[in-house]
Amino acid sequence: MLYGKDDQSVSEYRVAGWPAYSDRPVDPKPFGGGHFFIREHAAEVAGIIRELATGPDI
């Protein structure tokens, strides 16, 4: 789970509650920035998605 540490609409408390909505492990990964943190971290987010889709690079 990816989120912006400075997102005013999602508190740390709400982030901590996300595992209750999943039947799989949730690994929160905070990024600097607000709700649209992805704009500043697009390459890193794409890398995380790629690794989840294809597995880790060897």
Backbone as a printed PyTorch tensor [residue, N CA C, xyz], in Angstrom:
tensor([[[  0.8270,  -1.1610,   0.0000],
         [  0.0000,   0.0000,   0.0000],
         [  0.8810,   1.2360,   0.0000]],

        [[  0.6660,   2.0900,  -0.9410],
         [  1.4560,   3.3030,  -1.0910],
         [  0.6130,   4.4940,  -0.6710]],

        [[  1.2430,   5.4380,   0.0400],
         [  0.4900,   6.6280,   0.4560],
         [  1.4390,   7.7970,   0.6780]],

        [[  0.8840,   8.9990,   0.6080],
         [  1.6460,  10.2120,   0.8530],
         [  1.6100,  10.5710,   2.3290]],

        [[  2.7660,  10.7430,   2.9420],
         [  2.8320,  11.0450,   4.3720],
         [  2.1440,  12.3600,   4.7330]],

        [[  2.0560,  13.2730,   3.7860],
         [  1.4660,  14.5840,   4.0570],
         [  0.0450,  14.7190,   3.5190]],

        [[ -0.5810,  13.6060,   3.1780],
         [ -1.9430,  13.6210,   2.6530],
         [ -2.8910,  14.0680,   3.7630]],

        [[ -3.5680,  15.1690,   3.5520],
         [ -4.4800,  15.7050,   4.5580],
         [ -5.7910,  14.9170,   4.6510]],

        [[ -6.0910,  14.1060,   3.6600],
         [ -7.3500,  13.3580,   3.6720],
         [ -7.1970,  11.9350,   4.2170]],

        [[ -5.9670,  11.5010,   4.4610],
         [ -5.7310,  10.1450,   4.9740],
         [ -4.7280,  10.2220,   6.1220]],

        [[ -5.1970,   9.9880,   7.3320],
         [ -4.3240,  10.0510,   8.5060],
         [ -3.5290,   8.7600,   8.6650]],

        [[ -2.4680,   8.8140,   9.4540],
         [ -1.6820,   7.6100,   9.7690],
         [ -2.5810,   6.5580,  10.4230]],

        [[ -3.5330,   7.0080,  11.2250],
         [ -4.4660,   6.0990,  11.8880],
         [ -5.2770,   5.3190,  10.8470]],

        [[ -5.7510,   6.0130,   9.8120],
         [ -6.5300,   5.3440,   8.7730],
         [ -5.6580,   4.4020,   7.9470]],

        [[ -4.4300,   4.7910,   7.6950],
         [ -3.5000,   3.9170,   6.9620],
         [ -3.2850,   2.6300,   7.7600]],

        [[ -3.1200,   2.7550,   9.0630],
         [ -2.8770,   1.5860,   9.9120],
         [ -4.0630,   0.6210,   9.9030]],

        [[ -5.2540,   1.0930,   9.5620],
         [ -6.4380,   0.2420,   9.5470],
         [ -6.6500,  -0.5480,   8.2780]],

        [[ -5.8680,  -0.2720,   7.2290],
         [ -6.0860,  -0.9480,   5.9540],
         [ -5.9660,  -2.4670,   6.0000]],

        [[ -5.0990,  -3.0490,   6.8210],
         [ -5.0310,  -4.5220,   6.8430],
         [ -6.3690,  -5.1940,   7.1530]],

        [[ -7.2490,  -4.5100,   7.8420],
         [ -8.5590,  -5.0890,   8.1670],
         [ -9.4130,  -5.2950,   6.9190]],

        [[ -9.0820,  -4.6200,   5.8210],
         [ -9.8620,  -4.7110,   4.5890],
         [ -9.2400,  -5.6470,   3.5530]],

        [[ -8.1980,  -6.3540,   3.9380],
         [ -7.5070,  -7.2160,   2.9910],
         [ -7.3380,  -8.6150,   3.5570]],

        [[ -7.3940,  -9.5980,   2.6900],
         [ -7.1290, -10.9660,   3.1200],
         [ -5.6780, -11.3560,   2.8300]],

        [[ -4.8920, -10.3650,   2.3940],
         [ -3.4700, -10.5660,   2.1190],
         [ -2.6740,  -9.6040,   2.9740]],

        [[ -1.4010,  -9.8780,   3.1810],
         [ -0.5740,  -8.9580,   3.9700],
         [ -0.5280,  -7.5700,   3.3290]],

        [[ -0.5350,  -6.5500,   4.1640],
         [ -0.4620,  -5.1610,   3.7120],
         [  0.8510,  -4.5840,   4.2230]],

        [[  1.6440,  -4.0640,   3.3070],
         [  2.9330,  -3.4780,   3.6570],
         [  2.9020,  -1.9950,   3.2950]],

        [[  2.4950,  -1.1360,   4.2210],
         [  2.4080,   0.2890,   3.9160],
         [  3.7720,   0.8760,   3.5520]],

        [[  3.8090,   1.6510,   2.4840],
         [  5.0360,   2.3200,   2.0700],
         [  4.7390,   3.8080,   1.9360]],

        [[  5.2710,   4.5980,   2.8640],
         [  5.0190,   6.0340,   2.8160],
         [  5.9480,   6.7460,   1.8370]],

        [[  5.4280,   7.7730,   1.2250],
         [  6.2010,   8.6300,   0.3330],
         [  6.0580,  10.0630,   0.8150]],

        [[  7.0600,  10.8680,   0.5890],
         [  6.9470,  12.2860,   0.8700],
         [  5.9260,  12.8870,  -0.0770]],

        [[  5.1310,  13.7870,   0.4320],
         [  4.1380,  14.4390,  -0.4030],
         [  2.7310,  14.1740,   0.0680]],

        [[  1.7930,  14.7900,  -0.6100],
         [  0.3940,  14.6870,  -0.2390],
         [ -0.3530,  13.6420,  -1.0340]],

        [[ -1.6150,  13.9430,  -1.3160],
         [ -2.5050,  12.9900,  -1.9710],
         [ -1.9970,  12.5750,  -3.3500]],

        [[ -1.3190,  13.4810,  -4.0460],
         [ -0.8100,  13.1740,  -5.3810],
         [  0.7030,  12.9520,  -5.3740]],

        [[  1.1850,  12.2720,  -4.3470],
         [  2.6180,  11.9850,  -4.1990],
         [  3.1890,  11.2830,  -5.4210]],

        [[  2.3540,  10.5380,  -6.1340],
         [  2.8330,   9.7560,  -7.2760],
         [  3.4700,  10.6470,  -8.3400]],

        [[  3.0150,  11.8830,  -8.4420],
         [  3.5850,  12.7980,  -9.4410],
         [  5.0770,  13.0360,  -9.1870]],

        [[  5.4610,  13.0850,  -7.9370],
         [  6.8580,  13.3320,  -7.5750],
         [  7.6790,  12.0500,  -7.5000]],

        [[  7.0230,  10.9060,  -7.4390],
         [  7.7120,   9.6290,  -7.2330],
         [  7.3110,   8.5860,  -8.2750]],

        [[  6.9830,   9.0380,  -9.4830],
         [  6.4530,   8.1380, -10.5110],
         [  7.3850,   6.9720, -10.8170]],

        [[  8.6700,   7.2260, -10.9460],
         [  9.6040,   6.1460, -11.2900],
         [  9.6780,   5.0980, -10.1840]],

        [[  9.7260,   5.5440,  -8.9440],
         [  9.8010,   4.5940,  -7.8350],
         [  8.5030,   3.7950,  -7.7080]],

        [[  7.3610,   4.4430,  -7.8660],
         [  6.0730,   3.7560,  -7.8110],
         [  5.9750,   2.7410,  -8.9520]],

        [[  6.3990,   3.1260, -10.1400],
         [  6.3870,   2.1940, -11.2790],
         [  7.2710,   0.9850, -11.0000]],

        [[  8.4120,   1.2020, -10.3640],
         [  9.3000,   0.0940, -10.0150],
         [  8.6520,  -0.8690,  -9.0320]],

        [[  7.9440,  -0.3320,  -8.0680],
         [  7.2500,  -1.1820,  -7.0920],
         [  6.1710,  -2.0070,  -7.7840]],

        [[  5.3970,  -1.3640,  -8.6470],
         [  4.3400,  -2.0720,  -9.3770],
         [  4.9430,  -3.1380, -10.2830]],

        [[  6.0320,  -2.7980, -10.9620],
         [  6.6950,  -3.7700, -11.8410],
         [  7.1590,  -4.9830, -11.0460]],

        [[  7.7640,  -4.7520,  -9.9060],
         [  8.2580,  -5.8630,  -9.0830],
         [  7.0990,  -6.7380,  -8.5770]],

        [[  6.0070,  -6.1130,  -8.1920],
         [  4.8620,  -6.8890,  -7.7440],
         [  4.2590,  -7.7240,  -8.8660]],

        [[  4.2970,  -7.1890, -10.0750],
         [  3.7130,  -7.8890, -11.2290],
         [  4.5960,  -8.9970, -11.7730]],

        [[  5.9120,  -8.7950, -11.7000],
         [  6.8200,  -9.7410, -12.3500],
         [  7.7520, -10.4700, -11.3960]],

        [[  7.8390, -10.0430, -10.1610],
         [  8.7510, -10.6240,  -9.2000],
         [ 10.0320,  -9.8090,  -9.1370]],

        [[ 10.8320, -10.0270,  -8.1170],
         [ 12.0740,  -9.2450,  -7.9780],
         [ 13.0780,  -9.5560,  -9.0710]],

        [[ 13.8700,  -8.5440,  -9.4200],
         [ 14.9550,  -8.7540, -10.3890],
         [ 16.0100,  -9.6370,  -9.7690]],

        [[ 16.6190, -10.4560, -10.5730],
         [ 17.6910, -11.3380, -10.0880],
         [ 19.0240, -10.7230, -10.4190]]])
